[in-house]
Amino acid sequence: MTDILTTTEGHHECATCGHEWAGDDGGHDALGEIRDANGVVLHNGDSVVLIKSLPLKGTESLKIGTKVSNIRLIAGDHEIDCKINGRGILLKAKFVKKA
């Protein structure tokens, strides 16, 4: 099961299940601590590295070892909002480690 979402102007869609919803940034204060796969606390602006290859909608995929800079933490099931190759992506923290 992949846990990547694609975003377009405040609209989110899970690539796995197709569930769609309007974006809701609950703010970092409401989040508590968000930890990566190794248990390290993440913060807005951190850089992370993917620890697992993840398929995107269509034929694309994100390869293991891909570095993502300047992440933004958000409320919800997919805690990391970032851009990879100019595409807005939401990731679960359990699939990244702090760089």
Biopython code that builds the backbone (N, CA, C, O; Angstrom):
import numpy as np
from Bio.PDB.StructureBuilder import StructureBuilder

atoms = [
    (1, "MET", "N", (0.838, -1.174, 0.000)),
    (1, "MET", "CA", (0.000, 0.000, 0.000)),
    (1, "MET", "C", (0.885, 1.240, 0.000)),
    (1, "MET", "O", (1.776, 1.365, 0.840)),
    (2, "THR", "N", (0.650, 2.142, -0.921)),
    (2, "THR", "CA", (1.408, 3.382, -0.958)),
    (2, "THR", "C", (0.665, 4.460, -0.183)),
    (2, "THR", "O", (-0.565, 4.453, -0.119)),
    (3, "ASP", "N", (1.394, 5.359, 0.389)),
    (3, "ASP", "CA", (0.785, 6.396, 1.205)),
    (3, "ASP", "C", (1.160, 7.771, 0.692)),
    (3, "ASP", "O", (1.438, 8.671, 1.485)),
    (4, "ILE", "N", (1.171, 7.948, -0.606)),
    (4, "ILE", "CA", (1.492, 9.228, -1.209)),
    (4, "ILE", "C", (0.212, 9.837, -1.755)),
    (4, "ILE", "O", (-0.648, 9.143, -2.296)),
    (5, "LEU", "N", (0.110, 11.124, -1.602)),
    (5, "LEU", "CA", (-1.031, 11.828, -2.141)),
    (5, "LEU", "C", (-0.564, 12.874, -3.113)),
    (5, "LEU", "O", (0.534, 13.413, -2.976)),
    (6, "THR", "N", (-1.389, 13.166, -4.093)),
    (6, "THR", "CA", (-1.098, 14.257, -4.998)),
    (6, "THR", "C", (-1.983, 15.428, -4.622)),
    (6, "THR", "O", (-3.114, 15.236, -4.175)),
    (7, "THR", "N", (-1.480, 16.638, -4.798)),
    (7, "THR", "CA", (-2.243, 17.816, -4.436)),
    (7, "THR", "C", (-2.340, 18.768, -5.604)),
    (7, "THR", "O", (-1.407, 18.894, -6.397)),
    (8, "THR", "N", (-3.457, 19.429, -5.705)),
    (8, "THR", "CA", (-3.639, 20.496, -6.673)),
    (8, "THR", "C", (-4.492, 21.575, -6.033)),
    (8, "THR", "O", (-5.678, 21.367, -5.775)),
    (9, "GLU", "N", (-3.895, 22.717, -5.779)),
    (9, "GLU", "CA", (-4.571, 23.893, -5.249)),
    (9, "GLU", "C", (-5.528, 23.575, -4.105)),
    (9, "GLU", "O", (-6.725, 23.848, -4.196)),
    (10, "GLY", "N", (-4.999, 22.996, -3.030)),
    (10, "GLY", "CA", (-5.805, 22.735, -1.846)),
    (10, "GLY", "C", (-6.661, 21.489, -1.918)),
    (10, "GLY", "O", (-7.408, 21.212, -0.980)),
    (11, "HIS", "N", (-6.582, 20.735, -2.986)),
    (11, "HIS", "CA", (-7.353, 19.508, -3.151)),
    (11, "HIS", "C", (-6.389, 18.345, -3.045)),
    (11, "HIS", "O", (-5.340, 18.358, -3.688)),
    (12, "HIS", "N", (-6.717, 17.339, -2.249)),
    (12, "HIS", "CA", (-5.831, 16.191, -2.039)),
    (12, "HIS", "C", (-6.513, 14.922, -2.527)),
    (12, "HIS", "O", (-7.729, 14.766, -2.417)),
    (13, "GLU", "N", (-5.699, 14.018, -3.070)),
    (13, "GLU", "CA", (-6.202, 12.726, -3.515)),
    (13, "GLU", "C", (-5.174, 11.653, -3.192)),
    (13, "GLU", "O", (-4.010, 11.766, -3.575)),
    (14, "CYS", "N", (-5.606, 10.605, -2.483)),
    (14, "CYS", "CA", (-4.716, 9.501, -2.147)),
    (14, "CYS", "C", (-4.521, 8.639, -3.386)),
    (14, "CYS", "O", (-5.493, 8.197, -3.999)),
    (15, "ALA", "N", (-3.263, 8.399, -3.757)),
    (15, "ALA", "CA", (-2.952, 7.612, -4.949)),
    (15, "ALA", "C", (-3.332, 6.151, -4.781)),
    (15, "ALA", "O", (-3.523, 5.445, -5.771)),
    (16, "THR", "N", (-3.445, 5.691, -3.549)),
    (16, "THR", "CA", (-3.775, 4.294, -3.299)),
    (16, "THR", "C", (-5.268, 4.018, -3.396)),
    (16, "THR", "O", (-5.707, 3.149, -4.149)),
    (17, "CYS", "N", (-6.037, 4.771, -2.622)),
    (17, "CYS", "CA", (-7.467, 4.465, -2.518)),
    (17, "CYS", "C", (-8.350, 5.418, -3.318)),
    (17, "CYS", "O", (-9.539, 5.152, -3.496)),
    (18, "GLY", "N", (-7.786, 6.524, -3.804)),
    (18, "GLY", "CA", (-8.571, 7.468, -4.583)),
    (18, "GLY", "C", (-9.418, 8.403, -3.740)),
    (18, "GLY", "O", (-10.154, 9.223, -4.288)),
    (19, "HIS", "N", (-9.333, 8.302, -2.419)),
    (19, "HIS", "CA", (-10.098, 9.189, -1.539)),
    (19, "HIS", "C", (-9.700, 10.635, -1.795)),
    (19, "HIS", "O", (-8.509, 10.940, -1.869)),
    (20, "GLU", "N", (-10.674, 11.532, -1.933)),
    (20, "GLU", "CA", (-10.407, 12.937, -2.196)),
    (20, "GLU", "C", (-10.969, 13.791, -1.078)),
    (20, "GLU", "O", (-12.020, 13.481, -0.517)),
    (21, "TRP", "N", (-10.253, 14.890, -0.749)),
    (21, "TRP", "CA", (-10.741, 15.826, 0.256)),
    (21, "TRP", "C", (-10.100, 17.180, 0.054)),
    (21, "TRP", "O", (-9.051, 17.306, -0.578)),
    (22, "ALA", "N", (-10.759, 18.206, 0.611)),
    (22, "ALA", "CA", (-10.212, 19.554, 0.547)),
    (22, "ALA", "C", (-9.071, 19.653, 1.541)),
    (22, "ALA", "O", (-9.118, 19.030, 2.602)),
    (23, "GLY", "N", (-8.047, 20.426, 1.214)),
    (23, "GLY", "CA", (-6.889, 20.576, 2.087)),
    (23, "GLY", "C", (-7.266, 21.246, 3.394)),
    (23, "GLY", "O", (-8.099, 22.151, 3.427)),
    (24, "ASP", "N", (-6.636, 20.788, 4.475)),
    (24, "ASP", "CA", (-6.878, 21.373, 5.786)),
    (24, "ASP", "C", (-5.565, 21.390, 6.534)),
    (24, "ASP", "O", (-5.121, 20.363, 7.047)),
    (25, "ASP", "N", (-4.941, 22.555, 6.598)),
    (25, "ASP", "CA", (-3.684, 22.679, 7.325)),
    (25, "ASP", "C", (-4.012, 23.023, 8.759)),
    (25, "ASP", "O", (-4.345, 24.168, 9.062)),
    (26, "GLY", "N", (-3.924, 22.053, 9.644)),
    (26, "GLY", "CA", (-4.267, 22.267, 11.041)),
    (26, "GLY", "C", (-3.225, 23.053, 11.799)),
    (26, "GLY", "O", (-3.444, 23.391, 12.962)),
    (27, "GLY", "N", (-2.109, 23.354, 11.185)),
    (27, "GLY", "CA", (-1.059, 24.103, 11.862)),
    (27, "GLY", "C", (-0.177, 23.190, 12.679)),
    (27, "GLY", "O", (-0.648, 22.181, 13.205)),
    (28, "HIS", "N", (1.093, 23.523, 12.795)),
    (28, "HIS", "CA", (2.052, 22.665, 13.492)),
    (28, "HIS", "C", (1.769, 22.589, 14.988)),
    (28, "HIS", "O", (2.079, 21.575, 15.612)),
    (29, "ASP", "N", (1.187, 23.635, 15.582)),
    (29, "ASP", "CA", (0.918, 23.621, 17.016)),
    (29, "ASP", "C", (-0.048, 22.506, 17.402)),
    (29, "ASP", "O", (0.073, 21.940, 18.488)),
    (30, "ALA", "N", (-1.003, 22.181, 16.537)),
    (30, "ALA", "CA", (-1.999, 21.160, 16.833)),
    (30, "ALA", "C", (-1.479, 19.750, 16.558)),
    (30, "ALA", "O", (-2.166, 18.775, 16.860)),
    (31, "LEU", "N", (-0.290, 19.628, 15.997)),
    (31, "LEU", "CA", (0.213, 18.334, 15.569)),
    (31, "LEU", "C", (0.855, 17.511, 16.673)),
    (31, "LEU", "O", (0.753, 16.284, 16.661)),
    (32, "GLY", "N", (1.496, 18.141, 17.600)),
    (32, "GLY", "CA", (2.318, 17.400, 18.543)),
    (32, "GLY", "C", (3.617, 17.046, 17.854)),
    (32, "GLY", "O", (4.017, 17.736, 16.917)),
    (33, "GLU", "N", (4.284, 16.001, 18.283)),
    (33, "GLU", "CA", (5.543, 15.592, 17.675)),
    (33, "GLU", "C", (5.292, 14.630, 16.527)),
    (33, "GLU", "O", (4.531, 13.671, 16.654)),
    (34, "ILE", "N", (5.937, 14.899, 15.417)),
    (34, "ILE", "CA", (5.897, 13.987, 14.280)),
    (34, "ILE", "C", (7.302, 13.426, 14.140)),
    (34, "ILE", "O", (8.277, 14.172, 14.056)),
    (35, "ARG", "N", (7.393, 12.095, 14.116)),
    (35, "ARG", "CA", (8.690, 11.416, 14.091)),
    (35, "ARG", "C", (8.866, 10.636, 12.804)),
    (35, "ARG", "O", (7.909, 10.104, 12.243)),
    (36, "ASP", "N", (10.127, 10.576, 12.342)),
    (36, "ASP", "CA", (10.444, 9.812, 11.140)),
    (36, "ASP", "C", (10.520, 8.323, 11.462)),
    (36, "ASP", "O", (10.184, 7.911, 12.572)),
    (37, "ALA", "N", (10.956, 7.522, 10.508)),
    (37, "ALA", "CA", (11.035, 6.072, 10.679)),
    (37, "ALA", "C", (12.001, 5.659, 11.785)),
    (37, "ALA", "O", (11.856, 4.576, 12.353)),
    (38, "ASN", "N", (12.982, 6.499, 12.101)),
    (38, "ASN", "CA", (13.953, 6.191, 13.151)),
    (38, "ASN", "C", (13.594, 6.811, 14.492)),
    (38, "ASN", "O", (14.352, 6.681, 15.453)),
    (39, "GLY", "N", (12.453, 7.480, 14.572)),
    (39, "GLY", "CA", (12.027, 8.079, 15.827)),
    (39, "GLY", "C", (12.549, 9.483, 16.072)),
    (39, "GLY", "O", (12.372, 10.021, 17.164)),
    (40, "VAL", "N", (13.190, 10.088, 15.078)),
    (40, "VAL", "CA", (13.716, 11.446, 15.205)),
    (40, "VAL", "C", (12.586, 12.434, 14.962)),
    (40, "VAL", "O", (11.822, 12.277, 14.010)),
    (41, "VAL", "N", (12.469, 13.448, 15.811)),
    (41, "VAL", "CA", (11.408, 14.450, 15.676)),
    (41, "VAL", "C", (11.682, 15.322, 14.454)),
    (41, "VAL", "O", (12.793, 15.816, 14.267)),
    (42, "LEU", "N", (10.651, 15.504, 13.623)),
    (42, "LEU", "CA", (10.758, 16.338, 12.430)),
    (42, "LEU", "C", (10.206, 17.729, 12.710)),
    (42, "LEU", "O", (9.328, 17.899, 13.556)),
    (43, "HIS", "N", (10.731, 18.728, 11.989)),
    (43, "HIS", "CA", (10.296, 20.114, 12.111)),
    (43, "HIS", "C", (10.091, 20.688, 10.719)),
    (43, "HIS", "O", (10.648, 20.185, 9.744)),
    (44, "ASN", "N", (9.281, 21.755, 10.628)),
    (44, "ASN", "CA", (9.115, 22.449, 9.355)),
    (44, "ASN", "C", (10.479, 22.907, 8.855)),
    (44, "ASN", "O", (11.295, 23.401, 9.632)),
    (45, "GLY", "N", (10.726, 22.742, 7.554)),
    (45, "GLY", "CA", (11.982, 23.160, 6.952)),
    (45, "GLY", "C", (13.068, 22.104, 6.932)),
    (45, "GLY", "O", (14.109, 22.315, 6.308)),
    (46, "ASP", "N", (12.863, 20.971, 7.595)),
    (46, "ASP", "CA", (13.854, 19.892, 7.594)),
    (46, "ASP", "C", (13.990, 19.277, 6.205)),
    (46, "ASP", "O", (13.130, 19.455, 5.343)),
    (47, "SER", "N", (15.078, 18.557, 6.009)),
    (47, "SER", "CA", (15.281, 17.743, 4.813)),
    (47, "SER", "C", (15.174, 16.286, 5.228)),
    (47, "SER", "O", (15.645, 15.894, 6.295)),
    (48, "VAL", "N", (14.542, 15.481, 4.362)),
    (48, "VAL", "CA", (14.364, 14.058, 4.638)),
    (48, "VAL", "C", (14.740, 13.249, 3.409)),
    (48, "VAL", "O", (14.845, 13.782, 2.304)),
    (49, "VAL", "N", (14.944, 11.940, 3.618)),
    (49, "VAL", "CA", (15.283, 11.005, 2.548)),
    (49, "VAL", "C", (14.284, 9.859, 2.597)),
    (49, "VAL", "O", (13.970, 9.349, 3.672)),
    (50, "LEU", "N", (13.782, 9.453, 1.427)),
    (50, "LEU", "CA", (12.850, 8.323, 1.371)),
    (50, "LEU", "C", (13.577, 7.028, 1.709)),
    (50, "LEU", "O", (14.684, 6.794, 1.225)),
    (51, "ILE", "N", (12.963, 6.187, 2.536)),
    (51, "ILE", "CA", (13.562, 4.905, 2.901)),
    (51, "ILE", "C", (12.911, 3.745, 2.158)),
    (51, "ILE", "O", (13.256, 2.583, 2.378)),
    (52, "LYS", "N", (11.962, 4.071, 1.272)),
    (52, "LYS", "CA", (11.233, 3.051, 0.528)),
    (52, "LYS", "C", (10.832, 3.653, -0.811)),
    (52, "LYS", "O", (10.453, 4.822, -0.872)),
    (53, "SER", "N", (10.908, 2.871, -1.883)),
    (53, "SER", "CA", (10.406, 3.335, -3.174)),
    (53, "SER", "C", (8.884, 3.346, -3.116)),
    (53, "SER", "O", (8.263, 2.393, -2.645)),
    (54, "LEU", "N", (8.296, 4.429, -3.597)),
    (54, "LEU", "CA", (6.851, 4.592, -3.514)),
    (54, "LEU", "C", (6.277, 4.938, -4.880)),
    (54, "LEU", "O", (6.740, 5.884, -5.517)),
    (55, "PRO", "N", (5.268, 4.186, -5.347)),
    (55, "PRO", "CA", (4.663, 4.497, -6.646)),
    (55, "PRO", "C", (3.752, 5.717, -6.546)),
    (55, "PRO", "O", (3.096, 5.938, -5.528)),
    (56, "LEU", "N", (3.723, 6.496, -7.611)),
    (56, "LEU", "CA", (2.798, 7.607, -7.726)),
    (56, "LEU", "C", (1.698, 7.209, -8.697)),
    (56, "LEU", "O", (1.784, 6.179, -9.366)),
    (57, "LYS", "N", (0.685, 8.022, -8.762)),
    (57, "LYS", "CA", (-0.398, 7.789, -9.703)),
    (57, "LYS", "C", (0.187, 7.768, -11.112)),
    (57, "LYS", "O", (1.012, 8.616, -11.453)),
    (58, "GLY", "N", (-0.225, 6.825, -11.915)),
    (58, "GLY", "CA", (0.319, 6.683, -13.256)),
    (58, "GLY", "C", (1.513, 5.749, -13.249)),
    (58, "GLY", "O", (1.531, 4.764, -12.511)),
    (59, "THR", "N", (2.505, 6.050, -14.063)),
    (59, "THR", "CA", (3.658, 5.158, -14.193)),
    (59, "THR", "C", (4.869, 5.646, -13.417)),
    (59, "THR", "O", (5.886, 4.954, -13.372)),
    (60, "GLU", "N", (4.786, 6.812, -12.812)),
    (60, "GLU", "CA", (5.919, 7.358, -12.070)),
    (60, "GLU", "C", (6.098, 6.658, -10.730)),
    (60, "GLU", "O", (5.191, 5.995, -10.228)),
    (61, "SER", "N", (7.281, 6.819, -10.168)),
    (61, "SER", "CA", (7.514, 6.364, -8.807)),
    (61, "SER", "C", (8.618, 7.204, -8.195)),
    (61, "SER", "O", (9.441, 7.785, -8.903)),
    (62, "LEU", "N", (8.626, 7.261, -6.888)),
    (62, "LEU", "CA", (9.690, 7.932, -6.149)),
    (62, "LEU", "C", (10.650, 6.856, -5.691)),
    (62, "LEU", "O", (10.239, 5.880, -5.064)),
    (63, "LYS", "N", (11.912, 7.024, -5.995)),
    (63, "LYS", "CA", (12.902, 6.002, -5.687)),
    (63, "LYS", "C", (13.460, 6.155, -4.270)),
    (63, "LYS", "O", (13.558, 7.259, -3.733)),
    (64, "ILE", "N", (13.817, 5.030, -3.695)),
    (64, "ILE", "CA", (14.456, 5.028, -2.387)),
    (64, "ILE", "C", (15.697, 5.921, -2.454)),
    (64, "ILE", "O", (16.422, 5.896, -3.449)),
    (65, "GLY", "N", (15.942, 6.695, -1.422)),
    (65, "GLY", "CA", (17.094, 7.580, -1.387)),
    (65, "GLY", "C", (16.827, 8.978, -1.914)),
    (65, "GLY", "O", (17.708, 9.836, -1.856)),
    (66, "THR", "N", (15.623, 9.226, -2.431)),
    (66, "THR", "CA", (15.291, 10.565, -2.924)),
    (66, "THR", "C", (15.295, 11.542, -1.759)),
    (66, "THR", "O", (14.637, 11.315, -0.744)),
    (67, "LYS", "N", (16.044, 12.635, -1.911)),
    (67, "LYS", "CA", (16.119, 13.646, -0.858)),
    (67, "LYS", "C", (15.060, 14.709, -1.101)),
    (67, "LYS", "O", (14.882, 15.179, -2.225)),
    (68, "VAL", "N", (14.363, 15.082, -0.040)),
    (68, "VAL", "CA", (13.322, 16.098, -0.094)),
    (68, "VAL", "C", (13.704, 17.198, 0.884)),
    (68, "VAL", "O", (13.902, 16.941, 2.072)),
    (69, "SER", "N", (13.806, 18.425, 0.382)),
    (69, "SER", "CA", (14.197, 19.552, 1.220)),
    (69, "SER", "C", (12.999, 20.416, 1.574)),
    (69, "SER", "O", (11.984, 20.418, 0.876)),
    (70, "ASN", "N", (13.134, 21.145, 2.665)),
    (70, "ASN", "CA", (12.159, 22.141, 3.082)),
    (70, "ASN", "C", (10.742, 21.573, 3.213)),
    (70, "ASN", "O", (9.810, 22.062, 2.575)),
    (71, "ILE", "N", (10.593, 20.544, 4.039)),
    (71, "ILE", "CA", (9.279, 19.932, 4.240)),
    (71, "ILE", "C", (8.398, 20.838, 5.100)),
    (71, "ILE", "O", (8.890, 21.706, 5.822)),
    (72, "ARG", "N", (7.097, 20.619, 5.007)),
    (72, "ARG", "CA", (6.137, 21.326, 5.844)),
    (72, "ARG", "C", (5.273, 20.268, 6.516)),
    (72, "ARG", "O", (4.746, 19.382, 5.843)),
    (73, "LEU", "N", (5.122, 20.349, 7.825)),
    (73, "LEU", "CA", (4.324, 19.384, 8.573)),
    (73, "LEU", "C", (2.888, 19.861, 8.641)),
    (73, "LEU", "O", (2.622, 21.039, 8.876)),
    (74, "ILE", "N", (1.956, 18.927, 8.430)),
    (74, "ILE", "CA", (0.535, 19.253, 8.448)),
    (74, "ILE", "C", (-0.218, 18.220, 9.267)),
    (74, "ILE", "O", (0.300, 17.137, 9.540)),
    (75, "ALA", "N", (-1.439, 18.555, 9.658)),
    (75, "ALA", "CA", (-2.293, 17.623, 10.393)),
    (75, "ALA", "C", (-2.871, 16.606, 9.420)),
    (75, "ALA", "O", (-3.043, 16.897, 8.236)),
    (76, "GLY", "N", (-3.165, 15.436, 9.914)),
    (76, "GLY", "CA", (-3.788, 14.413, 9.084)),
    (76, "GLY", "C", (-2.975, 13.135, 9.033)),
    (76, "GLY", "O", (-1.949, 13.003, 9.702)),
    (77, "ASP", "N", (-3.444, 12.209, 8.240)),
    (77, "ASP", "CA", (-2.821, 10.901, 8.114)),
    (77, "ASP", "C", (-1.478, 10.981, 7.394)),
    (77, "ASP", "O", (-0.559, 10.230, 7.721)),
    (78, "HIS", "N", (-1.353, 11.868, 6.433)),
    (78, "HIS", "CA", (-0.120, 12.077, 5.677)),
    (78, "HIS", "C", (0.490, 13.372, 6.189)),
    (78, "HIS", "O", (0.043, 14.460, 5.824)),
    (79, "GLU", "N", (1.516, 13.259, 7.041)),
    (79, "GLU", "CA", (1.994, 14.379, 7.851)),
    (79, "GLU", "C", (2.946, 15.338, 7.154)),
    (79, "GLU", "O", (3.164, 16.441, 7.655)),
    (80, "ILE", "N", (3.519, 14.960, 6.023)),
    (80, "ILE", "CA", (4.549, 15.766, 5.371)),
    (80, "ILE", "C", (4.041, 16.291, 4.034)),
    (80, "ILE", "O", (3.623, 15.519, 3.171)),
    (81, "ASP", "N", (4.081, 17.602, 3.874)),
    (81, "ASP", "CA", (3.733, 18.264, 2.617)),
    (81, "ASP", "C", (5.051, 18.750, 2.009)),
    (81, "ASP", "O", (5.823, 19.441, 2.674)),
    (82, "CYS", "N", (5.310, 18.393, 0.755)),
    (82, "CYS", "CA", (6.577, 18.766, 0.122)),
    (82, "CYS", "C", (6.408, 18.832, -1.383)),
    (82, "CYS", "O", (5.351, 18.513, -1.926)),
    (83, "LYS", "N", (7.473, 19.253, -2.043)),
    (83, "LYS", "CA", (7.506, 19.254, -3.503)),
    (83, "LYS", "C", (8.674, 18.397, -3.953)),
    (83, "LYS", "O", (9.794, 18.536, -3.462)),
    (84, "ILE", "N", (8.394, 17.507, -4.896)),
    (84, "ILE", "CA", (9.417, 16.664, -5.491)),
    (84, "ILE", "C", (9.299, 16.841, -6.994)),
    (84, "ILE", "O", (8.257, 16.554, -7.584)),
    (85, "ASN", "N", (10.383, 17.320, -7.612)),
    (85, "ASN", "CA", (10.388, 17.618, -9.045)),
    (85, "ASN", "C", (9.248, 18.554, -9.433)),
    (85, "ASN", "O", (8.641, 18.389, -10.491)),
    (86, "GLY", "N", (8.953, 19.543, -8.576)),
    (86, "GLY", "CA", (7.927, 20.530, -8.853)),
    (86, "GLY", "C", (6.504, 20.062, -8.637)),
    (86, "GLY", "O", (5.565, 20.812, -8.904)),
    (87, "ARG", "N", (6.320, 18.850, -8.164)),
    (87, "ARG", "CA", (4.988, 18.279, -7.945)),
    (87, "ARG", "C", (4.692, 18.237, -6.459)),
    (87, "ARG", "O", (5.501, 17.727, -5.684)),
    (88, "GLY", "N", (3.551, 18.763, -6.047)),
    (88, "GLY", "CA", (3.147, 18.729, -4.648)),
    (88, "GLY", "C", (2.805, 17.317, -4.220)),
    (88, "GLY", "O", (1.983, 16.652, -4.850)),
    (89, "ILE", "N", (3.435, 16.858, -3.148)),
    (89, "ILE", "CA", (3.261, 15.484, -2.672)),
    (89, "ILE", "C", (3.034, 15.517, -1.157)),
    (89, "ILE", "O", (3.616, 16.344, -0.455)),
    (90, "LEU", "N", (2.199, 14.627, -0.669)),
    (90, "LEU", "CA", (2.039, 14.408, 0.765)),
    (90, "LEU", "C", (2.568, 13.016, 1.079)),
    (90, "LEU", "O", (2.258, 12.051, 0.380)),
    (91, "LEU", "N", (3.369, 12.920, 2.137)),
    (91, "LEU", "CA", (3.978, 11.651, 2.528)),
    (91, "LEU", "C", (3.664, 11.317, 3.976)),
    (91, "LEU", "O", (3.377, 12.204, 4.780)),
    (92, "LYS", "N", (3.721, 10.046, 4.299)),
    (92, "LYS", "CA", (3.669, 9.623, 5.691)),
    (92, "LYS", "C", (5.083, 9.657, 6.248)),
    (92, "LYS", "O", (6.040, 9.289, 5.566)),
    (93, "ALA", "N", (5.204, 10.102, 7.494)),
    (93, "ALA", "CA", (6.511, 10.231, 8.131)),
    (93, "ALA", "C", (7.214, 8.882, 8.285)),
    (93, "ALA", "O", (8.442, 8.838, 8.360)),
    (94, "LYS", "N", (6.467, 7.794, 8.333)),
    (94, "LYS", "CA", (7.081, 6.477, 8.517)),
    (94, "LYS", "C", (7.894, 6.017, 7.306)),
    (94, "LYS", "O", (8.615, 5.023, 7.391)),
    (95, "PHE", "N", (7.786, 6.732, 6.175)),
    (95, "PHE", "CA", (8.538, 6.362, 4.971)),
    (95, "PHE", "C", (9.741, 7.260, 4.722)),
    (95, "PHE", "O", (10.334, 7.206, 3.645)),
    (96, "VAL", "N", (10.114, 8.088, 5.703)),
    (96, "VAL", "CA", (11.270, 8.978, 5.534)),
    (96, "VAL", "C", (12.178, 8.926, 6.761)),
    (96, "VAL", "O", (11.763, 8.516, 7.845)),
    (97, "LYS", "N", (13.428, 9.351, 6.562)),
    (97, "LYS", "CA", (14.334, 9.558, 7.684)),
    (97, "LYS", "C", (14.937, 10.937, 7.517)),
    (97, "LYS", "O", (15.120, 11.412, 6.396)),
    (98, "LYS", "N", (15.245, 11.579, 8.631)),
    (98, "LYS", "CA", (15.805, 12.912, 8.603)),
    (98, "LYS", "C", (17.190, 12.869, 7.956)),
    (98, "LYS", "O", (18.002, 11.995, 8.259)),
    (99, "ALA", "N", (17.444, 13.824, 7.064)),
    (99, "ALA", "CA", (18.737, 13.856, 6.347)),
    (99, "ALA", "C", (19.790, 14.552, 7.183)),
    (99, "ALA", "O", (20.936, 14.677, 6.753)),
]
sb = StructureBuilder()
sb.init_structure("model")
sb.init_model(0)
sb.init_chain("A")
sb.init_seg("    ")
for serial, (resi, resn, name, xyz) in enumerate(atoms, 1):
    if name == "N":
        sb.init_residue(resn, " ", resi, " ")
    sb.init_atom(name, np.array(xyz, "f"), 0.0, 1.0, " ", f" {name:<3s}", serial, name[0])
structure = sb.get_structure()
